[in-house]
Amino acid sequence: LTADDCGHYFDPLSGAEGMSKSAYFQATGICDFEYADGSYPGNIGTFLLQCTLPQGYLVATGQTQSTTCKTEGGSEYTAGPQNTQEAAIAPLQFYGFNSLASAACKYCVLEDGSASSCASSWTSTACP
């Protein structure tokens, strides 16, 4: 995994357990092809990364917000909460401000279509 693959947005595993990848992406505002704002690449959701953060690692906690995504064909759609009722119960997410270099991390390849079930064994990795 590269540093970009490790990311800085986190969710407790309980937020993804038992969900399909598409339902999890929709609930948490993750684009699978491209983010419309800035044309940043999306997340294809191939790996599950699990890290034990060191003491003192700085995170912000907040509810998922909606985002505008683009499909491969260029059409746009909204991922994340669609209205005030959904926003009120949106999942919590964490944003990490520090490097993950001192975090103990491992990853697995996800089962096709799953947001939390591993198809492979865990592999240790370092995130710069």
C-alpha positions as CSV (number, residue, x, y, z in Angstrom):
1,L,0.0,0.0,0.0
2,T,1.2,3.5,-0.7
3,A,0.7,6.5,1.7
4,D,-2.3,7.7,-0.4
5,D,-3.8,4.2,-0.1
6,C,-3.6,4.4,3.7
7,G,-5.7,7.6,3.8
8,H,-6.7,9.9,6.6
9,Y,-10.4,9.2,6.9
10,F,-11.4,6.4,9.3
11,D,-14.5,4.6,10.4
12,P,-14.9,2.2,13.3
13,L,-15.2,-1.4,11.8
14,S,-18.6,-1.6,13.4
15,G,-19.7,1.0,10.8
16,A,-19.0,-1.3,7.9
17,E,-19.8,-4.7,9.4
18,G,-22.4,-6.6,7.5
19,M,-22.8,-4.0,4.8
20,S,-22.3,-4.3,1.1
21,K,-19.6,-2.1,-0.4
22,S,-22.1,0.0,-2.3
23,A,-24.4,0.5,0.7
24,Y,-21.4,1.5,2.9
25,F,-20.1,3.9,0.2
26,Q,-23.5,5.5,-0.1
27,A,-23.9,5.8,3.7
28,T,-20.5,7.3,4.3
29,G,-20.2,9.6,1.3
30,I,-17.5,7.7,-0.6
31,C,-17.3,8.1,-4.4
32,D,-16.2,4.9,-6.2
33,F,-15.0,6.5,-9.5
34,E,-14.3,10.2,-8.9
35,Y,-15.2,13.1,-6.6
36,A,-16.8,15.9,-8.6
37,D,-15.2,18.7,-6.6
38,G,-11.6,18.8,-7.8
39,S,-11.8,15.6,-9.9
40,Y,-10.0,13.5,-7.2
41,P,-10.1,9.8,-7.9
42,G,-12.6,7.7,-6.0
43,N,-12.1,4.6,-3.9
44,I,-12.7,1.2,-5.5
45,G,-12.8,-0.5,-2.0
46,T,-10.5,-3.4,-2.7
47,F,-8.7,-3.4,0.7
48,L,-9.7,-3.1,4.4
49,L,-7.0,-1.3,6.4
50,Q,-6.9,-1.7,10.2
51,C,-4.6,0.4,12.3
52,T,-3.9,0.7,16.0
53,L,-3.2,4.5,16.4
54,P,-0.5,5.5,18.8
55,Q,-1.4,7.5,22.0
56,G,-1.7,11.2,21.2
57,Y,-2.7,10.7,17.5
58,L,-4.9,13.7,16.7
59,V,-8.3,13.0,15.2
60,A,-11.4,15.0,14.6
61,T,-14.8,13.3,14.9
62,G,-17.9,14.2,13.0
63,Q,-20.9,12.9,11.1
64,T,-20.7,11.9,7.5
65,Q,-21.5,14.7,5.1
66,S,-22.8,14.4,1.5
67,T,-20.5,14.8,-1.5
68,T,-21.0,14.9,-5.2
69,C,-19.5,12.1,-7.2
70,K,-19.0,11.4,-10.9
71,T,-19.5,8.1,-12.7
72,E,-17.2,6.9,-15.4
73,G,-19.6,8.3,-18.0
74,G,-19.5,11.8,-16.4
75,S,-22.9,11.9,-14.8
76,E,-23.1,13.2,-11.2
77,Y,-24.8,11.7,-8.1
78,T,-24.8,12.4,-4.4
79,A,-23.3,10.0,-1.8
80,G,-23.9,10.4,1.9
81,P,-27.0,11.8,3.7
82,Q,-29.7,13.0,1.2
83,N,-31.8,15.1,3.6
84,T,-31.9,16.4,7.2
85,Q,-33.4,13.2,8.6
86,E,-30.6,11.1,7.1
87,A,-28.0,13.7,8.2
88,A,-29.2,13.3,11.8
89,I,-28.4,9.6,11.9
90,A,-25.4,9.6,9.6
91,P,-22.4,7.5,10.7
92,L,-19.5,9.0,12.6
93,Q,-16.2,9.3,10.8
94,F,-12.7,10.3,12.0
95,Y,-10.2,12.4,10.2
96,G,-6.5,11.8,11.2
97,F,-4.2,14.8,11.2
98,N,-0.9,13.0,11.8
99,S,1.3,10.6,9.8
100,L,0.5,6.9,10.2
101,A,4.2,6.1,10.3
102,S,4.1,5.1,13.9
103,A,0.8,3.2,13.7
104,A,0.6,-0.6,13.6
105,C,-1.4,-1.3,10.5
106,K,-2.5,-4.4,8.5
107,Y,-4.7,-4.9,5.5
108,C,-6.7,-7.6,3.8
109,V,-8.3,-8.0,0.4
110,L,-12.1,-7.6,0.7
111,E,-14.6,-10.2,-0.5
112,D,-16.2,-9.0,-3.7
113,G,-19.0,-6.6,-2.8
114,S,-18.3,-6.6,0.9
115,A,-17.4,-3.6,3.1
116,S,-15.9,-5.7,5.9
117,S,-15.3,-9.4,5.1
118,C,-11.8,-10.4,4.2
119,A,-11.1,-12.8,1.3
120,S,-7.5,-13.0,2.2
121,S,-5.4,-13.2,5.4
122,W,-4.2,-10.0,7.1
123,T,-0.8,-8.6,5.9
124,S,1.2,-6.1,7.9
125,T,2.0,-2.8,6.2
126,A,3.6,0.5,7.0
127,C,2.0,3.8,6.2
128,P,4.5,6.7,5.8
